[in-house]
């Protein structure tokens, strides 16, 4: 669903993860909560930059997209098995937050 008008020159957008994001008109599209390939949380500015260029987190971009830019632009993506194999050396991230 496309963004809808909201208060004070802002837009409200439904995210695939089930929450909404409110952004100023003209802002860059919001980055998803998780990488579309590895499903790990997007957690840094590098992830945001990689998502805008390649549609994935920085780690996935470094592992697969940057070295295969033409193939990546033509639609090549790693297999599920390749993605799962690369998770063995990934440092887990624990998130703690409270919802009022």
N, CA, C and O atoms as a Tinker XYZ file with bonds, in Angstrom:
   400  protein
     1  N      0.847000   -1.167000    0.000000    73     2
     2  CA     0.000000    0.000000    0.000000    64     1     3
     3  C      0.902000    1.243000    0.000000    63     2     4     5
     4  O      1.854000    1.314000    0.776000    81     3
     5  N      0.608000    2.211000   -0.859000    73     3     6
     6  CA     1.430000    3.432000   -0.913000    64     5     7
     7  C      1.230000    4.293000    0.337000    63     6     8     9
     8  O      0.219000    4.164000    1.028000    81     7
     9  N      2.190000    5.166000    0.624000    73     7    10
    10  CA     2.048000    6.054000    1.781000    64     9    11
    11  C      0.787000    6.915000    1.665000    63    10    12    13
    12  O      0.366000    7.289000    0.570000    81    11
    13  N      0.199000    7.218000    2.824000    73    11    14
    14  CA    -1.009000    8.035000    2.877000    64    13    15
    15  C     -0.706000    9.356000    3.571000    63    14    16    17
    16  O      0.185000    9.419000    4.419000    81    15
    17  N     -1.436000   10.410000    3.221000    73    15    18
    18  CA    -1.227000   11.706000    3.894000    64    17    19
    19  C     -1.478000   11.587000    5.396000    63    18    20    21
    20  O     -2.346000   10.837000    5.842000    81    19
    21  N     -0.701000   12.342000    6.156000    73    19    22
    22  CA    -0.818000   12.371000    7.611000    64    21    23
    23  C     -0.758000   13.827000    8.052000    63    22    24    25
    24  O     -0.847000   14.725000    7.215000    81    23
    25  N     -0.614000   14.069000    9.301000    73    23    26
    26  CA    -0.595000   15.424000    9.844000    64    25    27
    27  C      0.679000   16.192000    9.479000    63    26    28    29
    28  O      1.732000   15.587000    9.278000    81    27
    29  N      0.583000   17.516000    9.394000    73    27    30
    30  CA     1.708000   18.442000    9.239000    64    29    31
    31  C      2.724000   18.048000    8.163000    63    30    32    33
    32  O      3.915000   17.915000    8.446000    81    31
    33  N      2.254000   17.866000    6.951000    73    31    34
    34  CA     3.139000   17.587000    5.823000    64    33    35
    35  C      3.958000   16.305000    6.000000    63    34    36    37
    36  O      5.141000   16.257000    5.665000    81    35
    37  N      3.313000   15.287000    6.523000    73    35    38
    38  CA     3.957000   13.986000    6.718000    64    37    39
    39  C      3.127000   12.900000    6.055000    63    38    40    41
    40  O      1.957000   13.096000    5.726000    81    39
    41  N      3.758000   11.758000    5.870000    73    39    42
    42  CA     3.087000   10.594000    5.296000    64    41    43
    43  C      3.138000    9.448000    6.285000    63    42    44    45
    44  O      4.075000    9.351000    7.077000    81    43
    45  N      2.144000    8.581000    6.247000    73    43    46
    46  CA     2.146000    7.380000    7.071000    64    45    47
    47  C      2.225000    6.186000    6.123000    63    46    48    49
    48  O      1.484000    6.109000    5.143000    81    47
    49  N      3.130000    5.258000    6.425000    73    47    50
    50  CA     3.370000    4.118000    5.542000    64    49    51
    51  C      3.326000    2.821000    6.331000    63    50    52    53
    52  O      3.945000    2.709000    7.389000    81    51
    53  N      2.593000    1.842000    5.814000    73    51    54
    54  CA     2.536000    0.513000    6.425000    64    53    55
    55  C      3.764000   -0.285000    6.002000    63    54    56    57
    56  O      4.080000   -0.364000    4.815000    81    55
    57  N      4.454000   -0.875000    6.974000    73    55    58
    58  CA     5.641000   -1.674000    6.696000    64    57    59
    59  C      5.259000   -3.154000    6.640000    63    58    60    61
    60  O      4.289000   -3.566000    7.276000    81    59
    61  N      6.017000   -3.957000    5.884000    73    59    62
    62  CA     5.695000   -5.385000    5.770000    64    61    63
    63  C      5.737000   -6.128000    7.107000    63    62    64    65
    64  O      5.068000   -7.147000    7.274000    81    63
    65  N      6.523000   -5.616000    8.059000    73    63    66
    66  CA     6.659000   -6.282000    9.349000    64    65    67
    67  C      5.449000   -6.079000   10.252000    63    66    68    69
    68  O      5.385000   -6.667000   11.332000    81    67
    69  N      4.473000   -5.245000    9.824000    73    67    70
    70  CA     3.256000   -5.071000   10.591000    64    69    71
    71  C      3.157000   -3.790000   11.400000    63    70    72    73
    72  O      2.223000   -3.644000   12.189000    81    71
    73  N      4.077000   -2.868000   11.236000    73    71    74
    74  CA     3.993000   -1.600000   11.950000    64    73    75
    75  C      3.932000   -0.466000   10.934000    63    74    76    77
    76  O      4.079000   -0.694000    9.734000    81    75
    77  N      3.716000    0.746000   11.411000    73    75    78
    78  CA     3.653000    1.896000   10.510000    64    77    79
    79  C      4.804000    2.845000   10.802000    63    78    80    81
    80  O      5.323000    2.891000   11.917000    81    79
    81  N      5.193000    3.599000    9.782000    73    79    82
    82  CA     6.251000    4.593000    9.892000    64    81    83
    83  C      5.676000    5.924000    9.413000    63    82    84    85
    84  O      4.990000    5.984000    8.393000    81    83
    85  N      5.961000    6.979000   10.154000    73    83    86
    86  CA     5.539000    8.320000    9.768000    64    85    87
    87  C      6.779000    9.085000    9.340000    63    86    88    89
    88  O      7.735000    9.207000   10.105000    81    87
    89  N      6.764000    9.603000    8.113000    73    87    90
    90  CA     7.932000   10.286000    7.553000    64    89    91
    91  C      7.523000   11.622000    6.950000    63    90    92    93
    92  O      6.381000   11.786000    6.522000    81    91
    93  N      8.456000   12.589000    6.912000    73    91    94
    94  CA     8.166000   13.856000    6.235000    64    93    95
    95  C      7.992000   13.624000    4.732000    63    94    96    97
    96  O      8.597000   12.713000    4.166000    81    95
    97  N      7.171000   14.443000    4.100000    73    95    98
    98  CA     7.010000   14.379000    2.650000    64    97    99
    99  C      8.369000   14.627000    2.004000    63    98   100   101
   100  O      9.073000   15.560000    2.392000    81    99
   101  N      8.744000   13.813000    1.034000    73    99   102
   102  CA    10.015000   13.973000    0.335000    64   101   103
   103  C     11.170000   13.207000    0.964000    63   102   104   105
   104  O     12.272000   13.215000    0.416000    81   103
   105  N     10.950000   12.542000    2.103000    73   103   106
   106  CA    12.023000   11.781000    2.745000    64   105   107
   107  C     12.304000   10.497000    1.960000    63   106   108   109
   108  O     11.453000   10.016000    1.211000    81   107
   109  N     13.498000    9.956000    2.142000    73   107   110
   110  CA    13.831000    8.668000    1.525000    64   109   111
   111  C     12.881000    7.606000    2.059000    63   110   112   113
   112  O     12.397000    7.722000    3.185000    81   111
   113  N     12.606000    6.573000    1.268000    73   111   114
   114  CA    11.739000    5.510000    1.762000    64   113   115
   115  C     12.340000    4.866000    3.018000    63   114   116   117
   116  O     13.561000    4.737000    3.112000    81   115
   117  N     11.512000    4.464000    3.975000    73   115   118
   118  CA    12.050000    3.859000    5.193000    64   117   119
   119  C     12.734000    2.527000    4.913000    63   118   120   121
   120  O     12.344000    1.789000    4.007000    81   119
   121  N     13.749000    2.236000    5.699000    73   119   122
   122  CA    14.471000    0.971000    5.597000    64   121   123
   123  C     13.687000   -0.075000    6.383000    63   122   124   125
   124  O     13.234000    0.210000    7.491000    81   123
   125  N     13.518000   -1.280000    5.837000    73   123   126
   126  CA    12.793000   -2.301000    6.588000    64   125   127
   127  C     13.522000   -2.673000    7.880000    63   126   128   129
   128  O     14.720000   -2.424000    8.016000    81   127
   129  N     12.817000   -3.253000    8.799000    73   127   130
   130  CA    13.390000   -3.662000   10.075000    64   129   131
   131  C     14.449000   -4.744000    9.890000    63   130   132   133
   132  O     15.456000   -4.751000   10.599000    81   131
   133  N     14.231000   -5.657000    8.946000    73   131   134
   134  CA    15.153000   -6.778000    8.734000    64   133   135
   135  C     15.594000   -6.840000    7.274000    63   134   136   137
   136  O     14.875000   -6.403000    6.375000    81   135
   137  N     16.770000   -7.381000    7.056000    73   135   138
   138  CA    17.310000   -7.590000    5.711000    64   137   139
   139  C     16.417000   -8.575000    4.960000    63   138   140   141
   140  O     15.969000   -9.573000    5.526000    81   139
   141  N     16.165000   -8.293000    3.699000    73   139   142
   142  CA    15.310000   -9.162000    2.892000    64   141   143
   143  C     15.968000  -10.515000    2.606000    63   142   144   145
   144  O     15.268000  -11.489000    2.331000    81   143
   145  N     17.294000  -10.588000    2.667000    73   143   146
   146  CA    17.981000  -11.856000    2.389000    64   145   147
   147  C     18.188000  -12.701000    3.640000    63   146   148   149
   148  O     17.706000  -13.830000    3.729000    81   147
   149  N     18.917000  -12.134000    4.610000    73   147   150
   150  CA    19.327000  -12.932000    5.772000    64   149   151
   151  C     18.355000  -12.850000    6.939000    63   150   152   153
   152  O     18.450000  -13.636000    7.881000    81   151
   153  N     17.421000  -11.908000    6.884000    73   151   154
   154  CA    16.391000  -11.715000    7.921000    64   153   155
   155  C     16.957000  -11.213000    9.248000    63   154   156   157
   156  O     16.254000  -11.241000   10.258000    81   155
   157  N     18.214000  -10.752000    9.271000    73   155   158
   158  CA    18.780000  -10.161000   10.477000    64   157   159
   159  C     18.373000   -8.698000   10.552000    63   158   160   161
   160  O     18.072000   -8.084000    9.528000    81   159
   161  N     18.359000   -8.135000   11.752000    73   159   162
   162  CA    17.930000   -6.759000   11.975000    64   161   163
   163  C     18.894000   -5.779000   11.315000    63   162   164   165
   164  O     20.113000   -5.918000   11.418000    81   163
   165  N     18.326000   -4.789000   10.638000    73   163   166
   166  CA    19.121000   -3.690000   10.096000    64   165   167
   167  C     19.472000   -2.811000   11.293000    63   166   168   169
   168  O     18.579000   -2.328000   11.988000    81   167
   169  N     20.770000   -2.599000   11.541000    73   167   170
   170  CA    21.114000   -1.914000   12.786000    64   169   171
   171  C     22.127000   -0.791000   12.655000    63   170   172   173
   172  O     22.540000   -0.231000   13.671000    81   171
   173  N     22.534000   -0.448000   11.468000    73   171   174
   174  CA    23.534000    0.617000   11.360000    64   173   175
   175  C     23.260000    1.490000   10.134000    63   174   176   177
   176  O     22.449000    1.157000    9.270000    81   175
   177  N     23.961000    2.605000   10.097000    73   175   178
   178  CA    23.855000    3.489000    8.938000    64   177   179
   179  C     24.386000    2.785000    7.694000    63   178   180   181
   180  O     23.879000    3.010000    6.596000    81   179
   181  N     25.398000    1.937000    7.851000    73   179   182
   182  CA    25.917000    1.163000    6.719000    64   181   183
   183  C     24.837000    0.248000    6.147000    63   182   184   185
   184  O     24.747000    0.073000    4.932000    81   183
   185  N     24.013000   -0.339000    7.033000    73   183   186
   186  CA    22.896000   -1.160000    6.564000    64   185   187
   187  C     21.914000   -0.327000    5.750000    63   186   188   189
   188  O     21.404000   -0.779000    4.725000    81   187
   189  N     21.655000    0.884000    6.208000    73   187   190
   190  CA    20.737000    1.771000    5.486000    64   189   191
   191  C     21.275000    2.101000    4.097000    63   190   192   193
   192  O     20.537000    2.046000    3.113000    81   191
   193  N     22.557000    2.444000    4.018000    73   191   194
   194  CA    23.163000    2.764000    2.727000    64   193   195
   195  C     23.139000    1.561000    1.793000    63   194   196   197
   196  O     22.821000    1.693000    0.611000    81   195
   197  N     23.477000    0.383000    2.324000    73   195   198
   198  CA    23.469000   -0.838000    1.506000    64   197   199
   199  C     22.054000   -1.158000    1.029000    63   198   200   201
   200  O     21.855000   -1.592000   -0.106000    81   199
   201  N     21.077000   -0.940000    1.906000    73   199   202
   202  CA    19.697000   -1.221000    1.503000    64   201   203
   203  C     19.276000   -0.321000    0.345000    63   202   204   205
   204  O     18.628000   -0.788000   -0.592000    81   203
   205  N     19.631000    0.952000    0.395000    73   203   206
   206  CA    19.249000    1.865000   -0.682000    64   205   207
   207  C     19.939000    1.491000   -2.004000    63   206   208   209
   208  O     19.371000    1.695000   -3.077000    81   207
   209  N     21.155000    0.947000   -1.928000    73   207   210
   210  CA    21.869000    0.589000   -3.159000    64   209   211
   211  C     21.536000   -0.822000   -3.648000    63   210   212   213
   212  O     21.338000   -1.039000   -4.843000    81   211
   213  N     21.474000   -1.798000   -2.701000    73   211   214
   214  CA    21.338000   -3.200000   -3.106000    64   213   215
   215  C     20.061000   -3.893000   -2.618000    63   214   216   217
   216  O     19.730000   -4.977000   -3.097000    81   215
   217  N     19.339000   -3.279000   -1.669000    73   215   218
   218  CA    18.126000   -3.915000   -1.154000    64   217   219
   219  C     18.391000   -4.960000   -0.093000    63   218   220   221
   220  O     17.563000   -5.843000    0.135000    81   219
   221  N     19.558000   -4.867000    0.569000    73   219   222
   222  CA    19.910000   -5.824000    1.617000    64   221   223
   223  C     20.796000   -5.116000    2.648000    63   222   224   225
   224  O     21.143000   -3.948000    2.475000    81   223
   225  N     21.158000   -5.824000    3.716000    73   223   226
   226  CA    22.016000   -5.247000    4.756000    64   225   227
   227  C     23.458000   -5.109000    4.245000    63   226   228   229
   228  O     23.813000   -5.647000    3.196000    81   227
   229  N     24.263000   -4.390000    4.997000    73   227   230
   230  CA    25.661000   -4.166000    4.611000    64   229   231
   231  C     26.433000   -5.475000    4.510000    63   230   232   233
   232  O     27.235000   -5.656000    3.594000    81   231
   233  N     26.198000   -6.371000    5.432000    73   231   234
   234  CA    26.927000   -7.653000    5.420000    64   233   235
   235  C     26.603000   -8.452000    4.156000    63   234   236   237
   236  O     27.510000   -8.968000    3.503000    81   235
   237  N     25.328000   -8.557000    3.809000    73   235   238
   238  CA    24.936000   -9.277000    2.595000    64   237   239
   239  C     25.480000   -8.566000    1.349000    63   238   240   241
   240  O     25.895000   -9.214000    0.388000    81   239
   241  N     25.471000   -7.239000    1.376000    73   239   242
   242  CA    26.023000   -6.485000    0.244000    64   241   243
   243  C     27.503000   -6.791000    0.070000    63   242   244   245
   244  O     27.968000   -6.997000   -1.051000    81   243
   245  N     28.251000   -6.824000    1.184000    73   243   246
   246  CA    29.691000   -7.118000    1.098000    64   245   247
   247  C     29.938000   -8.563000    0.676000    63   246   248   249
   248  O     30.857000   -8.832000   -0.097000    81   247
   249  N     29.127000   -9.496000    1.175000    73   247   250
   250  CA    29.325000  -10.910000    0.845000    64   249   251
   251  C     28.967000  -11.242000   -0.600000    63   250   252   253
   252  O     29.666000  -12.018000   -1.252000    81   251
   253  N     27.874000  -10.654000   -1.103000    73   251   254
   254  CA    27.365000  -11.100000   -2.394000    64   253   255
   255  C     27.175000  -10.002000   -3.430000    63   254   256   257
   256  O     27.536000  -10.205000   -4.589000    81   255
   257  N     26.632000   -8.866000   -3.069000    73   255   258
   258  CA    26.212000   -7.881000   -4.074000    64   257   259
   259  C     27.369000   -7.092000   -4.675000    63   258   260   261
   260  O     27.415000   -6.909000   -5.892000    81   259
   261  N     28.305000   -6.620000   -3.854000    73   259   262
   262  CA    29.349000   -5.733000   -4.358000    64   261   263
   263  C     30.266000   -6.420000   -5.364000    63   262   264   265
   264  O     30.696000   -5.795000   -6.334000    81   263
   265  N     30.564000   -7.675000   -5.149000    73   263   266
   266  CA    31.473000   -8.377000   -6.058000    64   265   267
   267  C     30.764000   -8.861000   -7.331000    63   266   268   269
   268  O     31.421000   -9.254000   -8.295000    81   267
   269  N     29.426000   -8.832000   -7.333000    73   267   270
   270  CA    28.649000   -9.293000   -8.489000    64   269   271
   271  C     27.636000   -8.227000   -8.922000    63   270   272   273
   272  O     26.471000   -8.537000   -9.169000    81   271
   273  N     28.079000   -6.990000   -9.012000    73   271   274
   274  CA    27.144000   -5.885000   -9.270000    64   273   275
   275  C     26.276000   -6.109000  -10.504000    63   274   276   277
   276  O     25.064000   -5.902000  -10.444000    81   275
   277  N     26.875000   -6.531000  -11.627000    73   275   278
   278  CA    26.051000   -6.717000  -12.832000    64   277   279
   279  C     25.066000   -7.858000  -12.654000    63   278   280   281
   280  O     23.893000   -7.723000  -13.002000    81   279
   281  N     25.520000   -8.965000  -12.122000    73   279   282
   282  CA    24.613000  -10.098000  -11.898000    64   281   283
   283  C     23.535000   -9.720000  -10.883000    63   282   284   285
   284  O     22.375000  -10.105000  -11.029000    81   283
   285  N     23.923000   -8.969000   -9.860000    73   283   286
   286  CA    22.970000   -8.526000   -8.840000    64   285   287
   287  C     21.886000   -7.656000   -9.473000    63   286   288   289
   288  O     20.700000   -7.833000   -9.192000    81   287
   289  N     22.292000   -6.725000  -10.323000    73   287   290
   290  CA    21.310000   -5.856000  -10.990000    64   289   291
   291  C     20.409000   -6.645000  -11.932000    63   290   292   293
   292  O     19.273000   -6.249000  -12.192000    81   291
   293  N     20.924000   -7.773000  -12.447000    73   291   294
   294  CA    20.128000   -8.636000  -13.326000    64   293   295
   295  C     19.236000   -9.601000  -12.551000    63   294   296   297
   296  O     18.480000  -10.367000  -13.149000    81   295
   297  N     19.325000   -9.566000  -11.205000    73   295   298
   298  CA    18.422000  -10.379000  -10.396000    64   297   299
   299  C     19.041000  -11.556000   -9.666000    63   298   300   301
   300  O     18.331000  -12.278000   -8.965000    81   299
   301  N     20.367000  -11.777000   -9.811000    73   299   302
   302  CA    20.989000  -12.893000   -9.099000    64   301   303
   303  C     20.914000  -12.669000   -7.597000    63   302   304   305
   304  O     21.132000  -11.554000   -7.122000    81   303
   305  N     20.608000  -13.721000   -6.847000    73   303   306
   306  CA    20.620000  -13.682000   -5.388000    64   305   307
   307  C     21.199000  -15.007000   -4.886000    63   306   308   309
   308  O     21.080000  -16.025000   -5.568000    81   307
   309  N     21.824000  -15.008000   -3.706000    73   307   310
   310  CA    22.364000  -16.261000   -3.162000    64   309   311
   311  C     21.219000  -17.209000   -2.821000    63   310   312   313
   312  O     20.088000  -16.787000   -2.579000    81   311
   313  N     21.543000  -18.497000   -2.808000    73   311   314
   314  CA    20.540000  -19.495000   -2.455000    64   313   315
   315  C     20.304000  -19.464000   -0.940000    63   314   316   317
   316  O     21.107000  -18.913000   -0.187000    81   315
   317  N     19.215000  -20.052000   -0.520000    73   315   318
   318  CA    18.914000  -20.149000    0.910000    64   317   319
   319  C     20.045000  -20.890000    1.622000    63   318   320   321
   320  O     20.424000  -20.522000    2.734000    81   319
   321  N     20.575000  -21.917000    0.994000    73   319   322
   322  CA    21.677000  -22.688000    1.588000    64   321   323
   323  C     22.927000  -21.827000    1.769000    63   322   324   325
   324  O     23.606000  -21.939000    2.790000    81   323
   325  N     23.238000  -20.973000    0.800000    73   323   326
   326  CA    24.388000  -20.079000    0.921000    64   325   327
   327  C     24.178000  -19.079000    2.069000    63   326   328   329
   328  O     25.099000  -18.802000    2.837000    81   327
   329  N     22.981000  -18.556000    2.171000    73   327   330
   330  CA    22.681000  -17.597000    3.235000    64   329   331
   331  C     22.791000  -18.271000    4.596000    63   330   332   333
   332  O     23.390000  -17.715000    5.517000    81   331
   333  N     22.217000  -19.462000    4.730000    73   331   334
   334  CA    22.287000  -20.189000    6.006000    64   333   335
   335  C     23.725000  -20.528000    6.373000    63   334   336   337
   336  O     24.093000  -20.436000    7.544000    81   335
   337  N     24.544000  -20.918000    5.404000    73   335   338
   338  CA    25.942000  -21.257000    5.673000    64   337   339
   339  C     26.724000  -20.033000    6.145000    63   338   340   341
   340  O     27.657000  -20.162000    6.938000    81   339
   341  N     26.358000  -18.867000    5.671000    73   339   342
   342  CA    27.091000  -17.657000    6.063000    64   341   343
   343  C     26.725000  -17.182000    7.468000    63   342   344   345
   344  O     27.433000  -16.350000    8.035000    81   343
   345  N     25.639000  -17.692000    8.039000    73   343   346
   346  CA    25.199000  -17.250000    9.360000    64   345   347
   347  C     26.049000  -17.811000   10.492000    63   346   348   349
   348  O     25.986000  -17.302000   11.610000    81   347
   349  N     26.833000  -18.834000   10.235000    73   347   350
   350  CA    27.641000  -19.457000   11.285000    64   349   351
   351  C     28.641000  -18.498000   11.914000    63   350   352   353
   352  O     28.941000  -18.615000   13.102000    81   351
   353  N     29.166000  -17.544000   11.131000    73   351   354
   354  CA    30.167000  -16.621000   11.670000    64   353   355
   355  C     29.576000  -15.259000   12.035000    63   354   356   357
   356  O     30.311000  -14.293000   12.239000    81   355
   357  N     28.270000  -15.188000   12.115000    73   355   358
   358  CA    27.608000  -13.912000   12.425000    64   357   359
   359  C     27.446000  -13.739000   13.928000    63   358   360   361
   360  O     27.077000  -14.678000   14.633000    81   359
   361  N     27.722000  -12.533000   14.415000    73   359   362
   362  CA    27.570000  -12.222000   15.834000    64   361   363
   363  C     26.100000  -11.911000   16.092000    63   362   364   365
   364  O     25.540000  -11.029000   15.440000    81   363
   365  N     25.459000  -12.616000   17.032000    73   363   366
   366  CA    24.041000  -12.354000   17.290000    64   365   367
   367  C     23.835000  -11.006000   17.979000    63   366   368   369
   368  O     24.730000  -10.497000   18.654000    81   367
   369  N     22.670000  -10.451000   17.802000    73   367   370
   370  CA    22.301000   -9.181000   18.407000    64   369   371
   371  C     21.085000   -9.425000   19.292000    63   370   372   373
   372  O     20.070000   -9.956000   18.842000    81   371
   373  N     21.202000   -9.035000   20.540000    73   371   374
   374  CA    20.081000   -9.168000   21.459000    64   373   375
   375  C     19.417000   -7.803000   21.612000    63   374   376   377
   376  O     20.070000   -6.813000   21.942000    81   375
   377  N     18.125000   -7.767000   21.371000    73   375   378
   378  CA    17.385000   -6.527000   21.499000    64   377   379
   379  C     16.482000   -6.580000   22.709000    63   378   380   381
   380  O     15.735000   -7.539000   22.901000    81   379
   381  N     16.553000   -5.555000   23.512000    73   379   382
   382  CA    15.670000   -5.416000   24.664000    64   381   383
   383  C     14.974000   -4.071000   24.562000    63   382   384   385
   384  O     15.634000   -3.038000   24.447000    81   383
   385  N     13.664000   -4.073000   24.601000    73   383   386
   386  CA    12.948000   -2.809000   24.589000    64   385   387
   387  C     11.616000   -2.993000   25.302000    63   386   388   389
   388  O     11.084000   -4.100000   25.394000    81   387
   389  N     11.101000   -1.896000   25.795000    73   387   390
   390  CA     9.823000   -1.917000   26.496000    64   389   391
   391  C      8.803000   -1.138000   25.696000    63   390   392   393
   392  O      9.112000   -0.103000   25.104000    81   391
   393  N      7.595000   -1.642000   25.686000    73   391   394
   394  CA     6.507000   -0.967000   24.993000    64   393   395
   395  C      5.540000   -0.481000   26.055000    63   394   396   397
   396  O      5.012000   -1.270000   26.838000    81   395
   397  N      5.312000    0.821000   26.077000    73   395   398
   398  CA     4.391000    1.381000   27.061000    64   397   399
   399  C      2.965000    1.242000   26.624000    63   398   400
   400  O      2.057000    1.664000   27.340000    81   399
